[in-house]
Amino acid sequence: MISKKYLKENKKAVIICGPTASGKSALGLAVCERFKGSIIGADSRQIYKRLDIGTAKPSARDMGKIPHYMIDIVEINEEFSAVRFAELAKVYIEQILGPGRIPVIVGGAGLYLEALTRGIVEAPPKDDEIRNELERRIKEEGSEKLHEELRRIDSESADDISPNDPVRVARALEIFELTGETPSLIRKTGHYSVPDVEFLWIGIDLPREMLYERINSRVDEMVEAGLIEEVKKFVDDGMGGILRKKKIVGYTEIIDAFEGKYSIPEALSLIKQHTRNYAKRQMTWFRNRLSPQWVNPLESGFHGKVFELIDDYLKRT
């Protein structure tokens, strides 16, 4: 048994990361029950109110058993950034830390986790006029073309951003147009603030075939739970356009189906495909930028191995 005095004096937290549908939430709950923890969500979609089914939010039962933070904290028409996530998460970490209690950060938003643990420079807020023009160009010219433009301006940022990631390509160009400085220079010269906490990173590494099966099944379960009706409520409330701008997989495709771009079955097929692509990007991010200790949930005694890993970590001086 770890002494309460030790846990109070040694600020430690656990991060459970991995791709969507890999089982992060279930493992986070098990860890919290074993170590008297509280969960801080690191999901860039679950922060939004009313987006429940399509973001696979924790159930009311689970949130009743274990305290959860960073769920349902902003409206869909509000802006939210990795910087704001890091600021709020640091506050919650300090609130949770105490005798025999640990924060357990659970999520797949790599940028959020990186902002919290390594610090991030706050970039200028988005400019709708510039953003709309960049999005128009991406649609007409393709993200690869704008990525070439980014490389001419800032080769370091271009190396860090995939040509197939139009959101980050556009944001990098937007920052340059707003400030006249390259994003890589801003990152190097800005002020970074990180919490006075040590983190243990645990990454869930599920075989790709199994992960994709889980993703496909989860989408089917979401539909049965009322995903289409959830999206329709936003559209009926006149918020379909606002929701579309968030570009959240599972919502955008259904809005497109409502508008006649394709059928509902085609939309669901696209949701599965886009979610699989998203999961692949998440794994690439974690492997290239972060260094979790990978665990396989299919191995015998999986929870026991994770508990032992955390127990050893908490005992270290």
HUZIBEL-V953870 format. One line per field, one symbol per residue. ss: DSSP state (h for helix, s for strand, l for the rest). Layout:
BEGIN
ss: ???
END
This chain:
BEGIN
ss: lllhhhhhhllssssssllllllhhhhhhhhhhhhlsssssllllllslllllllllllhhhhhhllssllllslllllllhhhhhhhhhhhhhhhlsllsssssslllhhhhhhhhhlllllllllhhhhhhhhhhhhhhlhhhhhhhhhhhlhhhhhhlllllhhhhhhhhhhhhhhlllhhhhhhhllllllllssssssslllhhhhhhhhhhhhhhhhhhlhhhhhhhhhhlllhhhhhhllllllhhhhhhhlllllhhhhhhhhhhhhhhhhhhhhhhhhhhlllsssllllllhhhhhhhhhhhhhhll
END
